[in-house]
Amino acid sequence: MSTSVEDWVERLGGQDGPDRYRRYALGSVGFLAVSEVGLWAVWVAQSGADALTLASVAVLGSVHAVLQFLLWRAALSHYLAVGPRPVGLTVAFTTVTLAMAALGCVLLSSGRIDDADLTSFTVWLLMFFAGPPMLALPPRVGMVFLAAVTVACLAGPVAAGLTGPPLGLALGGSVVMVPFMAVASRASGWSVLLIEQLAAARETQARLAVAEERLRFGRDLHDVLGRNLAVVALKSELAAQLARRGRPEAVEHMVEVQRIARESQREIRSVVRGYRTADLHTELAGARSVLEAAGIDCRIEYGPASRLPTDVQSALGWVVREGTTNVLRHAPGASRSTMSLRTAGPSEALLVMENDGVSDAEPGTGTGLAGLKERLAGLNGTLATEHDPGGFFRLTARVPWEDGE
C-alpha cells in the first residue's frame, strides 16, 4: 500500500483520531436514538387515537429508543473485543420490539388507529430495530434472527387485517430498510474496528522503529569502536614494552593512541547524530595504515571503489572495518593481508579480504559479522567466511550494483 499507517491516522485528526472516530460513531448512535423518539412523537401527534393509546406508544417508544442506544454501545464494545456479548440487552430490546408490534396490531384490530398509522408504525419500528442486533450477534446468526423478527412483526398486521396498498407499503419499506440498517450497522462497526487496528498498528510500528534504531545504534558503535579499540590496545601494549626498554619510540606510539582516541570520539558523536557513513576508499586506506602499523603487510586492490553508489560504498566500508578488526583480534600471528575489490559479472561488486595467522578458534563469531550480514541484506547482498585449518581466513562480501559508465 502506498498510504502509510501514519497517513491514515493523520487524516483522522492526529494521534487522537481513533478516539475521535469512536466518539463520532457513538454520537451517531445517540442521534439515531433521539431520531426514534422524535419519530414516535410525530406519530403520536398525527394519530387520532385516544390518550391511553398514545401514552402507551410514547412510553414503549421511549424505552425502545433507550434500549437501542444501550445495545448499540454494548454491541460496538463487543465488536471491538473490549466487552462481552450483550445477550441480555438483545433479549430485552427484542422483547420491547415484539411488544410494540403486538400493540400496533391490537390498536388496528380495535379500530383505534387506521391502516396508514400501522404502516408507518411497523416500518419505523423495524427500521430502528435492525441495526444493533446485527452488530451484537455473529453475522449468520444475526441475519436469521433479523429475518425471524421481521417476519413475526409483519405477520401480525396481516393477521390484524392490514391489506392492500398499506400492506404493500409496509412490506416494501421493511424489505428495504431492514437490510439497509443491518448492513450499515456492520459497516459502522467494521470501520471503527479498522481505525482501532490502524492505531494499534501505528503504535507497534513506532515500537519497532525504536527497537530497530537501538539495534542500528549498537551495531554502529560496535563497528566504529571495534577496530579503533583493537588498535589502541595493540599500540598501548607495544608502547609499554618499549617504555620498559627505555626506547624513545614509545612516545610516538602513545601519541598515535591519543590520535586514535580523539578520532573515536568524533566518530561516536557522528554515530549519535546519525549522519556517519563509511567511505570505501577512505576505509581501505585506513585499514592498510592500521594493519601496517601492527606489522602486517597489506596489499589492496581498489577496483571500482570510486564508481560504486554511495549506499554500496558505505556497506562495503563497514565490511572493511569489521574485517580489519577481526585480523587484529583473531589473527595474532598474521603477517600478510590482502583486500581486493572487483566486479563479479556486470552487476555485482565483490570484496574479498584474506589474511593468515588465524588461531585455531573460529574467528568472527561475535556480533560484528552478524551486523554486517544485516547491512548487506538491506542491499540484497551476502557475506561469506572461510576458515582453513592452516590459519588462513577469507571474508567475501557480494553486493549487486549497476555501473553507470
Helices and strands as residue ranges (DSSP letters): H 5-11, H 17-46, H 51-79, H 87-109, H 115-129, H 131-136, H 139-160, H 164-244, H 249-273, H 280-293, E 297-301, G 305-307, H 310-330, E 336-343, E 348-355, H 367-377, E 382-387, E 393-400
